Amino acid sequence: MLLALDVGNTNITIGLFQGEKLAHRWRLRTVHDQTEDEWGILLRNLFSFHQIDFHAISGIAISSVVPPLNTALESMARRYFDRSPLFVTDETVKGLTVRYDNPREVGADRLVNGVAAFHKYGGPCIVVDLGTAITFDVVSARAEYLGGIICPGIGISIDALFSRTAKLPKVEFREPAKLIGTNTVGSIQAGLYYGAIGMIDGILERLIAEMGVETKTVATGGQARLIVQGSKYLKDADEDLTLEGLKQIWNQTNRPNN
């Protein structure tokens, strides 16, 4: 079994693959000062609850954009699983040519999404990842990671609106009951929802005009399905895209167990 970890600034998504099938998925808060032992105990508890054999893990693949956690995660993998984890970098990605000015600047999750989207949907394609930031990653028909666009995430917008105003409440991100809000909560929710969709569709319109009308679009991340149902240009919501990309990269490396 392959243990896949997508480490983001807000959440860590954990996937467990049995063969090519994603058998389990968990989403946890990112705790930036969590120790290797805390990670090991946490994973043991998850596995025990689902009656998963802890010793059946044959490989570990990690996509991380939180460098301070990498040492603890590597130590956890070695100590609790007796495995050397594969951390995704521009050098470990195969089958995708990175055209960024400095490939080392590209977030691991963005490369993983590019690999997964090209493998699953073909190219050219655009991945919209709705995480702490909203990222647009563009892959050409020739399997080239061309770069992308980074925007503030929906959660950041909610926090900023709440913290920088005296009377506006913090609200849940959801599709509003109607476009024109008749109360404060409804007005904020309409602004957040349609503002996010308007921004995403506006950027996608420009990207598709440059890449061609045959460009595929896919959204991933926590609010993907909610955004796709209101978007003009996003066609697919794929919650497990990043985990599937980690599995794809693991397969490409043919990394021996150690």
Backbone bond lengths (Angstrom), bond angles and torsions (degrees), N, CA, C in turn:
res aa  C-N    CA-C-N  psi(-1)  N-CA   C-N-CA  omega(-1)  CA-C   N-CA-C  phi
1 M - - - 1.465 - - 1.532 109.65 -
2 L 1.336 115.26 144.51 1.452 121.39 177.70 1.523 109.50 -104.31
3 L 1.326 115.91 129.33 1.458 122.32 173.62 1.520 107.98 -97.52
4 A 1.334 117.49 120.79 1.460 122.55 -177.85 1.521 109.07 -116.22
5 L 1.335 116.61 130.70 1.456 121.54 -179.87 1.528 109.94 -125.06
6 D 1.329 115.53 122.58 1.460 122.36 175.40 1.524 107.10 -105.97
7 V 1.332 116.66 103.79 1.461 122.62 -171.73 1.520 109.21 -97.30
8 G 1.339 116.28 108.41 1.451 121.55 177.95 1.510 111.45 -108.37
9 N 1.320 116.27 175.75 1.454 120.33 -177.96 1.524 112.93 -70.57
10 T 1.330 116.99 -27.40 1.468 121.22 -178.79 1.518 112.38 -105.30
11 N 1.335 116.44 -43.67 1.458 121.18 -176.93 1.520 111.33 -131.86
12 I 1.327 114.49 156.51 1.458 121.99 169.65 1.522 107.42 -116.36
13 T 1.325 115.52 123.24 1.461 120.21 176.94 1.525 108.24 -101.34
14 I 1.316 115.34 128.64 1.463 122.06 -176.64 1.523 108.47 -114.83
15 G 1.313 116.68 127.68 1.450 121.16 178.08 1.515 110.91 -123.27
16 L 1.317 115.85 145.16 1.461 121.45 177.55 1.524 108.29 -123.59
17 F 1.336 115.50 117.42 1.463 121.32 -178.11 1.521 110.15 -100.98
18 Q 1.315 115.30 130.48 1.460 122.22 169.08 1.521 106.26 -106.78
19 G 1.338 116.32 105.98 1.454 119.50 -170.06 1.519 108.21 65.76
20 E 1.332 117.60 -129.35 1.460 121.97 178.90 1.521 112.38 -93.68
21 K 1.321 117.77 -0.98 1.463 121.84 -175.76 1.525 111.20 -95.06
22 L 1.326 116.27 132.72 1.461 121.21 172.65 1.519 107.77 -78.24
23 A 1.322 116.12 104.80 1.464 121.16 -174.02 1.519 112.80 -85.80
24 H 1.351 116.97 -32.96 1.458 120.76 -177.98 1.525 109.32 -143.86
25 R 1.342 114.63 148.10 1.454 120.44 175.36 1.515 108.21 -142.31
26 W 1.353 115.45 134.86 1.459 121.14 176.29 1.527 108.43 -131.72
27 R 1.326 116.56 146.26 1.464 121.86 176.00 1.526 108.49 -122.72
28 L 1.332 116.36 122.10 1.457 122.48 -177.23 1.523 110.38 -124.59
29 R 1.325 116.04 157.44 1.464 119.91 174.15 1.525 110.07 -67.52
30 T 1.309 116.52 145.09 1.459 120.95 174.05 1.527 108.99 -80.46
31 V 1.330 115.63 118.18 1.461 121.31 176.37 1.526 106.20 -107.85
32 H 1.316 116.81 109.96 1.460 120.94 -167.96 1.520 114.32 -71.04
33 D 1.344 117.73 -19.76 1.462 119.11 -179.27 1.530 112.48 -111.84
34 Q 1.318 117.14 21.83 1.466 120.82 179.98 1.533 110.13 -71.95
35 T 1.323 116.11 137.13 1.459 120.90 -175.69 1.520 111.14 -87.07
36 E 1.347 115.22 169.00 1.458 120.38 178.72 1.527 111.23 -60.56
37 D 1.341 117.22 -38.44 1.464 120.13 -179.96 1.528 111.50 -69.13
38 E 1.323 116.26 -37.87 1.470 119.34 177.00 1.524 110.64 -63.63
39 W 1.346 116.53 -40.82 1.462 119.66 176.57 1.531 110.63 -64.02
40 G 1.316 116.35 -44.05 1.463 119.67 -179.43 1.512 112.42 -61.78
41 I 1.321 117.07 -44.70 1.472 120.90 179.97 1.529 110.61 -66.28
42 L 1.326 116.41 -40.45 1.460 120.28 178.62 1.520 111.61 -59.64
43 L 1.336 116.49 -46.96 1.466 119.70 -179.55 1.519 111.20 -67.91
44 R 1.316 117.11 -38.84 1.474 120.01 176.20 1.528 110.58 -58.31
45 N 1.324 116.90 -42.34 1.464 120.31 -179.54 1.520 111.60 -65.91
46 L 1.342 116.75 -41.70 1.468 119.99 177.17 1.525 110.63 -61.30
47 F 1.323 115.73 -46.18 1.459 119.94 -179.10 1.522 111.12 -64.25
48 S 1.324 116.39 -42.30 1.463 120.49 -178.69 1.526 110.90 -63.29
49 F 1.326 116.66 -41.58 1.463 120.62 -179.27 1.528 111.34 -60.92
50 H 1.334 116.51 -36.13 1.468 120.91 -178.72 1.535 112.32 -97.42
51 Q 1.333 116.05 10.08 1.472 122.31 177.81 1.527 111.62 55.83
52 I 1.327 115.33 47.42 1.461 122.46 178.64 1.521 108.46 -101.89
53 D 1.318 116.30 133.76 1.458 121.50 179.62 1.520 109.46 -70.58
54 F 1.311 116.56 114.36 1.464 122.42 -177.49 1.528 111.69 -60.91
55 H 1.323 116.31 -29.42 1.466 120.54 -175.60 1.535 112.44 -86.88
56 A 1.341 116.93 -0.46 1.463 120.00 -178.38 1.525 112.68 -85.12
57 I 1.333 117.53 -3.55 1.470 121.01 -179.83 1.531 108.85 -72.88
58 S 1.317 115.41 119.95 1.463 120.37 -178.36 1.523 112.79 -102.63
59 G 1.342 117.54 -12.39 1.451 120.53 179.85 1.511 111.00 -162.45
60 I 1.330 116.00 156.38 1.466 122.29 179.47 1.524 108.38 -135.10
61 A 1.329 116.72 125.63 1.463 122.53 177.86 1.518 108.50 -120.72
62 I 1.333 116.48 133.57 1.461 121.06 -174.05 1.521 110.51 -130.36
63 S 1.323 114.97 129.60 1.459 122.55 169.26 1.518 106.45 -110.96
64 S 1.334 117.56 117.21 1.464 120.70 -174.52 1.514 111.58 -131.68
65 V 1.342 115.46 133.82 1.460 121.02 171.41 1.532 109.83 -114.78
66 V 1.328 115.75 18.05 1.468 122.16 179.25 1.531 107.69 -124.43
67 P 1.330 117.95 80.99 1.464 121.26 -174.74 1.529 115.48 -51.90
68 P 1.353 120.21 -36.46 1.464 118.40 -179.51 1.523 114.42 -61.23
69 L 1.328 117.61 -19.94 1.458 120.74 179.85 1.525 113.17 -86.65
70 N 1.320 117.58 -15.46 1.457 120.02 -170.33 1.531 113.15 -63.11
71 T 1.306 116.83 -39.87 1.464 119.99 -179.03 1.522 110.81 -64.11
72 A 1.336 116.80 -44.49 1.465 120.44 179.21 1.521 111.25 -63.95
73 L 1.331 117.24 -40.61 1.462 120.13 -179.54 1.527 111.34 -68.41
74 E 1.327 116.74 -39.11 1.460 119.16 177.96 1.526 110.82 -64.92
75 S 1.325 116.59 -43.35 1.464 120.47 179.12 1.528 110.74 -64.65
76 M 1.339 116.33 -39.56 1.458 120.12 177.34 1.526 111.34 -60.89
77 A 1.343 116.59 -44.73 1.466 120.25 -179.20 1.522 111.04 -61.14
78 R 1.321 116.75 -42.63 1.465 120.06 -178.45 1.530 111.28 -70.69
79 R 1.331 116.48 -42.19 1.462 119.89 -173.71 1.521 112.75 -75.92
80 Y 1.338 117.01 -42.94 1.462 120.50 -172.91 1.526 113.72 -95.60
81 F 1.338 117.13 -24.31 1.456 120.08 -179.15 1.521 112.99 -115.87
82 D 1.314 116.96 -9.56 1.460 121.99 -175.76 1.525 110.23 55.55
83 R 1.334 115.94 43.40 1.462 122.06 -179.09 1.531 109.38 -132.57
84 S 1.317 116.09 144.69 1.460 121.90 173.07 1.529 107.46 -92.38
85 P 1.331 118.39 115.07 1.467 119.20 -174.53 1.521 112.73 -74.04
86 L 1.316 115.26 152.55 1.462 121.90 173.06 1.524 108.04 -95.54
87 F 1.336 117.25 111.80 1.456 121.66 173.84 1.525 108.40 -91.79
88 V 1.322 116.51 127.67 1.459 120.87 -178.25 1.530 110.12 -74.07
89 T 1.332 115.75 129.11 1.464 123.29 171.62 1.527 107.17 -137.27
90 D 1.316 116.27 177.64 1.469 119.32 177.17 1.525 110.92 -62.84
91 E 1.341 117.44 -23.27 1.459 120.73 -178.56 1.529 112.58 -83.17
92 T 1.324 117.88 -21.62 1.469 119.97 -179.48 1.524 112.18 -90.39
93 V 1.329 116.72 -14.66 1.464 120.10 -178.08 1.524 109.59 -79.16
94 K 1.320 115.95 125.34 1.458 121.93 177.92 1.529 109.26 -117.07
95 G 1.314 115.90 149.90 1.458 120.17 178.60 1.514 113.42 83.32
96 L 1.333 117.71 5.26 1.457 122.22 178.90 1.530 107.71 -141.31
97 T 1.321 116.89 117.00 1.464 121.43 179.43 1.523 109.14 -86.14
98 V 1.325 116.47 121.56 1.462 121.14 -176.32 1.529 109.46 -88.76
99 R 1.337 116.72 117.68 1.463 122.73 -177.52 1.528 112.84 -100.42
100 Y 1.315 117.72 10.55 1.464 121.42 177.03 1.526 108.86 -61.87
101 D 1.335 117.38 148.42 1.466 120.67 179.09 1.525 110.72 -54.88
102 N 1.330 116.50 -46.20 1.464 122.59 174.23 1.521 107.81 -125.01
103 P 1.334 118.53 99.02 1.467 120.80 -175.39 1.517 114.15 -55.28
104 R 1.336 117.88 -26.05 1.461 120.13 -179.24 1.523 112.65 -69.91
105 E 1.325 117.21 -15.88 1.458 120.66 179.39 1.522 112.73 -79.30
106 V 1.315 118.11 -17.10 1.462 120.85 -175.41 1.522 109.40 -74.08
107 G 1.332 117.04 129.27 1.451 120.97 176.96 1.522 111.19 -60.85
108 A 1.323 116.10 141.05 1.465 120.36 -178.40 1.527 111.68 -57.91
109 D 1.331 116.66 -38.01 1.462 119.60 -179.13 1.522 111.43 -64.36
110 R 1.329 117.39 -33.06 1.462 120.93 179.84 1.524 110.80 -69.29
111 L 1.320 116.97 -40.14 1.466 120.64 176.40 1.526 110.85 -65.60
112 V 1.327 115.79 -42.93 1.468 120.18 179.55 1.527 110.23 -61.49
113 N 1.330 116.83 -43.72 1.464 119.97 178.22 1.525 111.40 -62.03
114 G 1.325 116.16 -39.65 1.458 119.65 178.56 1.511 112.35 -62.93
115 V 1.322 116.75 -44.18 1.466 121.38 177.70 1.518 110.57 -60.81
116 A 1.335 115.97 -47.77 1.466 120.07 -176.70 1.523 111.59 -64.96
117 A 1.332 116.66 -44.54 1.463 119.72 -176.93 1.522 111.55 -65.87
118 F 1.330 116.93 -42.66 1.469 118.94 179.66 1.525 110.29 -65.23
119 H 1.333 116.98 -41.51 1.469 121.02 179.83 1.526 111.35 -64.26
120 K 1.324 116.24 -38.48 1.469 120.43 -172.26 1.527 112.81 -91.17
121 Y 1.331 117.71 -36.17 1.457 120.69 -172.26 1.529 113.25 -115.43
122 G 1.339 117.38 -15.56 1.452 120.53 -176.54 1.513 111.18 84.09
123 G 1.329 115.52 179.68 1.452 119.49 -177.72 1.517 111.61 -128.44
124 P 1.321 117.16 163.35 1.463 125.82 -1.94 1.528 112.02 -70.55
125 C 1.321 115.50 151.12 1.458 119.26 -179.34 1.523 110.31 -147.28
126 I 1.322 114.45 156.82 1.460 122.30 178.41 1.521 108.11 -127.89
127 V 1.329 116.02 128.76 1.463 121.28 175.74 1.520 108.55 -106.46
128 V 1.330 115.81 127.66 1.460 121.47 173.87 1.528 106.97 -107.90
129 D 1.331 115.91 113.09 1.468 121.13 -177.81 1.523 108.74 -105.35
130 L 1.349 115.36 116.27 1.458 121.40 -176.49 1.527 109.47 -95.92
131 G 1.320 114.80 83.13 1.453 120.62 179.56 1.512 110.48 -118.28
132 T 1.338 116.99 -145.70 1.460 120.82 176.20 1.527 109.16 -56.39
133 A 1.318 116.38 -41.63 1.468 122.60 167.55 1.522 107.79 -110.12
134 I 1.325 116.45 157.63 1.465 120.95 170.96 1.516 106.78 -98.16
135 T 1.333 115.92 116.15 1.459 119.92 -178.12 1.520 110.75 -113.11
136 F 1.312 115.18 144.57 1.464 123.53 174.34 1.524 106.34 -115.65
137 D 1.322 116.84 120.58 1.462 120.82 -179.18 1.522 109.35 -120.12
138 V 1.323 115.46 130.53 1.459 121.78 -170.40 1.523 110.25 -114.49
139 V 1.325 115.63 126.74 1.465 122.62 178.73 1.527 108.13 -121.57
140 S 1.324 116.18 132.19 1.462 120.82 -177.49 1.528 111.23 -81.12
141 A 1.331 115.04 172.74 1.460 120.72 176.96 1.522 112.04 -66.15
142 R 1.340 116.77 -17.17 1.470 121.94 -179.66 1.529 111.58 -99.26
143 A 1.321 115.85 21.72 1.472 121.48 177.79 1.524 112.05 60.70
144 E 1.332 116.17 44.28 1.460 122.03 176.10 1.525 108.83 -109.74
145 Y 1.327 116.15 127.34 1.458 119.59 171.38 1.521 106.88 -80.17
146 L 1.347 116.28 108.04 1.459 121.02 -171.59 1.527 112.77 -86.66
147 G 1.310 116.83 -20.50 1.461 121.10 -175.94 1.513 109.99 126.79
148 G 1.307 116.87 -153.73 1.456 118.41 -178.53 1.508 113.51 176.22
149 I 1.319 114.41 -154.14 1.462 123.18 -174.72 1.523 108.02 -138.51
150 I 1.331 116.78 140.48 1.461 122.28 178.84 1.524 108.79 -121.60
151 C 1.334 116.40 127.43 1.466 122.43 179.64 1.530 109.70 -128.30
152 P 1.329 118.15 159.67 1.467 119.98 174.73 1.520 110.94 -60.33
153 G 1.322 115.98 142.38 1.448 120.46 -179.99 1.520 112.64 -78.54
154 I 1.329 115.12 168.38 1.465 120.58 -178.61 1.526 110.82 -64.59
155 G 1.334 117.15 -40.90 1.459 120.33 179.10 1.517 112.11 -62.12
156 I 1.332 116.20 -38.43 1.468 120.69 177.46 1.525 110.22 -63.31
157 S 1.324 116.81 -40.90 1.465 120.53 179.23 1.526 111.01 -64.44
158 I 1.323 116.92 -41.30 1.466 120.82 178.65 1.523 110.52 -62.96
159 D 1.342 116.00 -47.17 1.468 120.36 -178.80 1.532 111.26 -63.39
160 A 1.331 116.54 -41.36 1.462 120.28 -178.71 1.528 110.87 -65.26
161 L 1.319 116.71 -42.87 1.462 120.53 -179.03 1.524 110.62 -63.69
162 F 1.328 116.61 -40.12 1.469 121.29 -179.20 1.531 111.61 -71.25
163 S 1.331 116.42 -43.08 1.468 119.97 -173.77 1.516 113.15 -78.08
164 R 1.328 117.48 -24.08 1.469 120.09 -174.83 1.534 113.23 -101.06
165 T 1.333 117.16 4.90 1.464 120.25 177.76 1.523 109.32 -124.89
166 A 1.333 116.01 153.97 1.460 120.46 -175.41 1.531 113.11 -85.96
167 K 1.326 116.82 -30.70 1.464 118.54 -170.62 1.525 114.51 -119.82
168 L 1.336 118.56 -8.73 1.459 119.51 -176.80 1.527 110.87 -82.76
169 P 1.327 117.87 130.22 1.469 120.78 -178.36 1.528 111.67 -80.34
170 K 1.329 115.25 161.00 1.457 120.41 172.47 1.513 108.36 -82.28
171 V 1.328 117.67 128.92 1.456 121.19 -172.74 1.535 110.81 -120.56
172 E 1.301 114.94 163.04 1.463 122.34 174.12 1.527 109.20 -79.56
173 F 1.328 116.05 139.83 1.463 119.45 176.16 1.517 108.52 -80.04
174 R 1.320 116.21 119.40 1.463 121.43 -179.72 1.523 108.78 -159.74
175 E 1.327 115.85 165.46 1.459 119.44 174.66 1.522 108.50 -69.73
176 P 1.326 117.80 126.64 1.468 119.07 -177.81 1.522 111.57 -71.40
177 A 1.312 115.38 158.78 1.464 120.16 179.60 1.526 111.29 -66.91
178 K 1.322 116.66 -29.32 1.465 120.44 179.24 1.518 109.19 -153.16
179 L 1.321 115.24 161.02 1.460 120.49 -176.30 1.519 111.59 -66.87
180 I 1.311 117.11 -47.49 1.464 121.50 -177.01 1.523 108.24 -93.23
181 G 1.323 116.35 108.28 1.452 120.27 -177.25 1.520 111.70 -71.04
182 T 1.334 116.61 138.58 1.467 121.44 179.27 1.526 111.52 -110.41
183 N 1.339 115.84 9.45 1.458 121.55 171.58 1.522 106.99 -149.22
184 T 1.329 116.54 171.06 1.461 119.93 -173.22 1.517 112.06 -64.64
185 V 1.332 117.08 -46.07 1.463 120.35 -179.48 1.519 110.72 -61.51
186 G 1.328 117.06 -46.62 1.459 120.77 179.51 1.513 112.35 -62.58
187 S 1.335 116.99 -37.37 1.461 120.86 179.36 1.526 111.38 -66.90
188 I 1.338 116.62 -41.37 1.465 120.19 178.44 1.522 110.60 -66.44
189 Q 1.333 116.36 -44.57 1.466 119.32 179.94 1.518 111.74 -62.20
190 A 1.323 117.11 -38.68 1.470 120.20 177.04 1.527 110.36 -64.53
191 G 1.321 116.18 -42.37 1.461 119.72 179.19 1.511 112.70 -63.84
192 L 1.332 116.95 -42.97 1.455 120.82 -179.67 1.527 111.03 -67.45
193 Y 1.324 116.31 -46.83 1.470 120.38 -175.44 1.532 111.51 -67.78
194 Y 1.331 116.26 -55.08 1.463 118.82 -176.63 1.528 111.35 -74.68
195 G 1.318 116.58 -25.76 1.461 119.33 174.35 1.520 111.19 -66.35
196 A 1.345 116.73 -43.34 1.466 120.91 178.56 1.526 110.92 -64.50
197 I 1.324 115.96 -46.00 1.470 119.64 179.99 1.529 110.70 -64.03
198 G 1.338 116.97 -42.19 1.460 120.18 -179.98 1.523 111.75 -62.34
199 M 1.331 115.93 -41.80 1.465 120.03 178.58 1.526 110.46 -65.16
200 I 1.329 116.88 -47.29 1.463 121.16 -177.93 1.528 110.85 -63.73
201 D 1.341 116.87 -46.61 1.464 119.05 -179.64 1.526 111.78 -66.78
202 G 1.320 117.32 -35.16 1.463 119.96 178.27 1.519 111.93 -63.80
203 I 1.321 117.06 -42.08 1.466 121.10 178.11 1.523 110.53 -69.49
204 L 1.335 116.88 -43.09 1.466 120.14 179.94 1.529 111.40 -62.33
205 E 1.310 117.06 -37.98 1.464 119.93 178.69 1.526 110.76 -58.97
206 R 1.312 116.80 -42.33 1.461 120.93 179.14 1.532 111.59 -69.49
207 L 1.339 115.86 -41.44 1.466 119.46 -179.58 1.529 111.59 -65.79
208 I 1.324 116.37 -42.85 1.471 120.14 -179.92 1.529 110.38 -65.70
209 A 1.333 116.83 -37.07 1.464 120.19 177.28 1.526 110.39 -61.35
210 E 1.320 117.11 -34.21 1.468 120.77 -179.87 1.516 112.12 -82.10
211 M 1.353 117.44 -37.62 1.462 121.47 -174.53 1.525 113.34 -88.53
212 G 1.335 117.73 -24.80 1.456 121.18 -179.07 1.517 112.17 116.40
213 V 1.330 116.36 151.36 1.470 121.22 -174.42 1.522 112.55 -68.27
214 E 1.330 117.01 -15.84 1.467 119.75 179.85 1.528 112.18 -81.87
215 T 1.326 117.33 0.53 1.465 121.54 -177.21 1.522 111.15 -65.22
216 K 1.331 115.12 129.96 1.458 120.27 176.00 1.519 109.79 -84.71
217 T 1.327 116.38 149.19 1.457 121.23 178.41 1.521 108.97 -129.63
218 V 1.339 115.38 139.59 1.460 120.28 179.31 1.517 108.26 -145.66
219 A 1.332 116.12 142.39 1.457 122.11 177.53 1.515 109.72 -111.73
220 T 1.316 115.81 144.13 1.462 120.71 174.53 1.525 108.06 -139.33
221 G 1.322 116.23 168.80 1.456 120.01 -177.42 1.511 112.27 106.41
222 G 1.318 115.80 176.90 1.459 121.80 -169.98 1.520 115.62 -60.59
223 Q 1.338 117.91 -37.78 1.478 119.78 -177.13 1.523 112.80 -104.46
224 A 1.331 117.14 19.63 1.465 120.31 -172.92 1.523 112.63 -58.81
225 R 1.321 116.95 -49.66 1.468 119.09 -175.77 1.521 111.60 -64.82
226 L 1.316 116.12 -38.66 1.458 120.57 -179.94 1.525 111.09 -63.82
227 I 1.319 117.16 -39.92 1.458 121.29 179.98 1.526 111.10 -73.17
228 V 1.328 117.09 -42.03 1.469 120.50 -177.01 1.521 111.54 -60.36
229 Q 1.329 116.69 -37.69 1.467 118.21 -176.48 1.531 112.74 -67.81
230 G 1.327 117.26 -18.17 1.455 119.50 177.57 1.516 114.32 -108.22
231 S 1.348 117.12 -3.65 1.458 121.52 -173.88 1.523 112.36 -87.25
232 K 1.312 115.39 146.95 1.466 121.67 175.91 1.512 111.56 -82.25
233 Y 1.333 118.09 -30.62 1.459 121.22 -170.75 1.530 114.21 -110.51
234 L 1.316 118.29 -24.72 1.461 119.67 177.96 1.527 109.73 -78.21
235 K 1.332 116.03 127.30 1.465 120.51 -174.70 1.525 113.00 -105.77
236 D 1.332 117.14 -29.95 1.460 119.99 -174.53 1.519 110.78 -130.56
237 A 1.328 115.61 142.05 1.464 122.10 170.25 1.524 106.79 -111.95
238 D 1.317 116.08 123.55 1.470 121.49 -174.67 1.526 108.45 -130.66
239 E 1.322 115.94 89.91 1.465 121.46 -172.74 1.518 112.71 -63.06
240 D 1.329 116.71 -30.74 1.465 120.43 -174.21 1.524 113.22 -99.99
241 L 1.320 117.59 17.20 1.462 120.88 -174.39 1.526 111.82 -58.73
242 T 1.335 117.62 -44.67 1.461 120.01 -176.66 1.522 111.20 -67.19
243 L 1.318 117.10 -41.95 1.460 119.66 177.61 1.525 110.73 -62.99
244 E 1.321 116.89 -40.47 1.464 120.20 178.37 1.531 110.70 -65.46
245 G 1.334 116.28 -33.91 1.456 119.44 176.05 1.515 111.97 -65.87
246 L 1.323 117.21 -39.07 1.464 120.73 176.31 1.528 110.41 -61.93
247 K 1.315 116.50 -40.86 1.466 120.05 177.08 1.525 110.70 -64.07
248 Q 1.324 116.78 -41.61 1.463 121.24 179.76 1.526 110.94 -63.08
249 I 1.321 116.75 -44.15 1.469 120.51 179.82 1.519 110.64 -66.06
250 W 1.330 116.36 -39.51 1.473 119.28 176.27 1.524 110.51 -59.26
251 N 1.332 115.91 -44.92 1.471 119.43 -179.77 1.536 110.68 -63.11
252 Q 1.313 116.74 -38.48 1.471 120.72 -176.75 1.522 111.70 -68.10
253 T 1.312 116.99 -32.46 1.461 119.10 -176.98 1.534 112.93 -77.15
254 N 1.358 116.42 -22.59 1.462 120.75 -174.91 1.513 110.88 49.64
255 R 1.302 113.17 40.77 1.455 118.95 -174.47 1.528 110.74 -69.54
256 P 1.341 119.47 126.42 1.447 120.50 179.14 1.516 110.43 -71.06
257 N 1.334 115.61 149.09 1.456 120.30 176.19 1.543 109.45 -70.76
258 N 1.315 115.67 138.52 1.453 118.99 177.42 1.515 109.39 -151.17
